[in-house]
Amino acid sequence: MAETSHPAAGPLHPATTAVAAGRPPAEPGQPLNQPPLFASVLRAPADGEYARYGGASTAAVEQAIGALERGTAVVFSSGMAAVSAVVATAVRGRPGLVQPLDGYHGSRALFDSTTGLFTESVDVADVQATIDALPAHGVLWLESPTNPLITVADIEALSDAATAKGAIAIVDSTAATPIAQRPLDLGAHVVVHSVTKYLSGHSDLLMGAVVTRDESLARALVDHRSLHGAIPGPMDCFLALRGIRTLDVRMRRAMASAQVLAERLAAHPAVERVHYPGLPTDPGHAVASRQMDGFGALLSFVLADAATADAVCAGVELVVHATSLGGVETSMERRGRQAGEERTPPGLIRMSVGIEHVEDLWTDLARAIDAASAGAGGGGTAR
Ligand SMILES: Cc1ncc(COP(=O)(O)O)c(C=O)c1O
C-alpha cells in the first residue's frame, strides 16, 4: 500500500500536527483558518462545483485528521455513516467479519443486519482465538479500547496475522484518538472514527471519518459518499477542526484525570470492578502500554446492581448523566439501560472523563457513590 505524504505529518508531534494541519495556503492575505464555506454550488467551471462531492470545508478537516493518522481521510455526516461506507466498500464481498464481543452496539447492529454478511463475535484480547475465527480474505473489525468494557486488542499482532490471511484489518479508534494510538502505523489497513466524540470534543456535532493509506479505497469511499450523500455540512467541518486544534491538551488532561479516577474507584469499597487499561492489574495494561501513548479517557466501573448504578447517575451534580462520550465535560451512564447493551453487566457505568479539575470530579462522584451505596445498605466511605 502506498504511504500518503502529508507535509504536516512528517517529523511533527501529533500536538503540533493538530494545530498546523488543514489550514489555507500560508500566503499573505489568506485567512489562518478555513472559514466555513456556506455554498452548495460554485460558479462553473470550478473544482468542487457541487458540495455533495466535497469542498473546501470538508478538505480542511480531512487534511487534519489524515495528517494525524498518517493516511488519507474521508469525513462523513456521522460515525455510523462512516461505518456504513466502510461496510459498502472495504467489507463488501468478503466472506465474513469478526468483531469484538463488546464493540459499539450501533456497529454491531449494522453488521448483523447487513444482508449476506456472516459475522462472528470474539474476545479480541485473545489474539489466537481472534485469528482462528477470521476467515481467509475476511474482515477483522477491531475497536480498541472497546466501548463499554474498555477491552484492549493487540492491533499489531492482529493486523499482521490478518494481512497474512489476506484479510483486511479495520480499527475503530474513536476511544483512543490519534493522540493515544495510530492503528495504521501498527499495520491496520483502515481506521474509523466517530469524530462526534473526542476528536471534535465539544458535544455539539455529529461526524465520522475513515482513514486509509489505500488510495483506491479512499476514492471508493468518496464515491460512496457522493452517491449516498452522507457528507457533513460546512459549519460542522469548521467546528470539528476547531476542536481538533486542542485535541492533544484535552486528551492529555482527560487521560491524566481518568488514571486518577480509575485508581480511586478501584480502591472504593462499593466498586466491584474498574475497567481501565492504565491500571497495572487491568488485563489490557501490557498491550496498551506498548501500543498506546496514554490509556485513553474512557473507563467503566461496576457497582452492586442496576439500582445502585442508576442512583449514582442520578446523584452526580457536576458529572453529566448522558450517553455519548468525548466532550470536554465528564459524562457517564449506566450502559445496560441502552437497547443492544443487554450483555453489559447491569451495574456497569461507563464514564467519559473530560477536562474539569480532577478533585472536583472525584468529590462529586464519591459523594454520589457513597449516598447510593448507603441507600442500598452497603458500601463504605470513599477516601
Ligand atoms: C466506538 C464508536 N464507534 C462509532 C460510533 C458511532 O458514531 P456516531 O454516533 O457519530 O454516528 C460510536 C457512537 O457512540 C462509538 O462509540
The ligand as an SDF file (V2000), in Angstrom:
LIG
                    3D

 16 16  0  0  0  0  0  0  0  0999 V2000
  -16.8430    3.4260   19.2250 C   0  0  0  0  0  0  0  0  0  0  0  0
  -17.9150    4.1060   18.4330 C   0  0  0  0  0  0  0  0  0  0  0  0
  -17.9210    3.9930   17.0970 N   0  0  0  0  0  0  0  0  0  0  0  0
  -18.8730    4.5910   16.3380 C   0  0  0  0  0  0  0  0  0  0  0  0
  -19.8880    5.3240   16.9240 C   0  0  0  0  0  0  0  0  0  0  0  0
  -20.9440    5.9620   16.0550 C   0  0  0  0  0  0  0  0  0  0  0  0
  -20.6880    7.3240   15.9460 O   0  0  0  0  0  0  0  0  0  0  0  0
  -21.8450    8.4360   15.6960 P   0  0  0  0  0  0  0  0  0  0  0  0
  -22.6850    8.4780   16.9130 O   0  0  0  0  0  0  0  0  0  0  0  0
  -21.0250    9.6640   15.4360 O   0  0  0  0  0  0  0  0  0  0  0  0
  -22.6190    8.0040   14.4990 O   0  0  0  0  0  0  0  0  0  0  0  0
  -19.9240    5.4690   18.3050 C   0  0  0  0  0  0  0  0  0  0  0  0
  -21.0120    6.2390   18.9410 C   0  0  0  0  0  0  0  0  0  0  0  0
  -21.2300    6.1890   20.1330 O   0  0  0  0  0  0  0  0  0  0  0  0
  -18.9070    4.8570   19.0760 C   0  0  0  0  0  0  0  0  0  0  0  0
  -18.9000    4.9590   20.4220 O   0  0  0  0  0  0  0  0  0  0  0  0
  1  2  1  0
  2  3  1  0
  2 15  2  0
  3  4  2  0
  4  5  1  0
  5  6  1  0
  5 12  2  0
  6  7  1  0
  7  8  1  0
  8  9  2  0
  8 10  1  0
  8 11  1  0
 12 13  1  0
 12 15  1  0
 13 14  2  0
 15 16  1  0
M  END
$$$$
